[in-house]
Amino acid sequence: MSLKRQPTLPLTSMESFGSSIDRSSVALQLLERIKGALIRGELQPGDYLPSETELTQTLGIGKSSVREAIKMLQAIGIVDVKRGQGTMICREPGAPLVDPMAFGMILARGMTRDVLEFRKMFEPAYTLQAMHNAWPEDHARIQQSIEAMATAIANGEQTARHDVAFHRAILQATHNPMTIRVGETLIQLIEAALETSMQTLPEVALKDHRAIYAALQAGDESAVRAAIEVSSESWETNLTYLE
C-alpha cells in the first residue's frame, strides 16, 4: 500500500525562496533561503518543502544541489525526510547528526578563559530558569544525581559523569530546548575539567551541588547566584588558561 503524499507548499509560496540561484555554492545559498523563510514565518514547523523538481525548476539549480542542501538540513536536525511523503520541517529541534554550534565552540576552546567566563555567565542564568520551570520529577532527578554522587564518592568511584548528571538534570528542568542545547555543548567543553575536579576535589563538588540545589529548591535567586559563585572558585583551579 503506497503512502499518500502530504501537501507541500503551493507553487505560489515558492516566492519565499526567491529567483534563480547563482551557480557558486548553490546548496549553501538554498540553505540560507530556507532559513530566511523560516525566520519570516513563510515556512512553519510541520510544513513540507516544495518537491525536488519544483525547487530545481524554480531556482534553476541541479537536483544534486537540492539533495546536498536537504542532506545538510537533515544532518543538523532541521528537516525530516519521509519516504513517499516528502521533506518536512521538524516540529521540534531534532537531535542533529552534526551540531555546527558545538563544533564552533569546540574550535574556539583554545581560549579557555573565554569558556570559563561563558560558564560563569550562563550557569546562573539556566539554574534560575530551572528554578522557575522545574516540575516535581525534575526535583527528584536533581536530588537523585546528588545522592548518586555521594554514593560514588563514598565508594571511591566518582567520575565526571556524576558531576555531569547534576548539571544535565538542572538543564532538563528548564524545559527550554535552546537552553538545553547550549548547555549540552558547554558540558562537552568542560567535561575534562569536571573529571579533574571529581578526582581532586570530589567533596567540594558535592558540597557545591548541595548548596546550589538547596537554594534552587528554596526559590532564592540571591542564594542560587551566591552558591554558584562559591562553586566557580573550584572551576578556576581546574581549567588551564591558554593565552
URSULHU-V574025 format. One line per field, one symbol per residue. psi: psi as a letter, one per 40 degrees, with the letter a starting at -180 (. if undefined). A space follows every 50 residues. Layout:
psi->???
//
This chain:
psi->hiihhihahiddeeedeaaiiidhfddddddddddddddeedhiheihii idddddddefiidddddddddddddefdihhhhedahhhidihihidhhd dddddddeedgdddddddddddddddddddddeiiddddddddddddddd ddddefeiidddddddddddddedfhdddddddddddddedddddddddd fddddddddddddddddefhddddddddddddddddeehhhh.
//
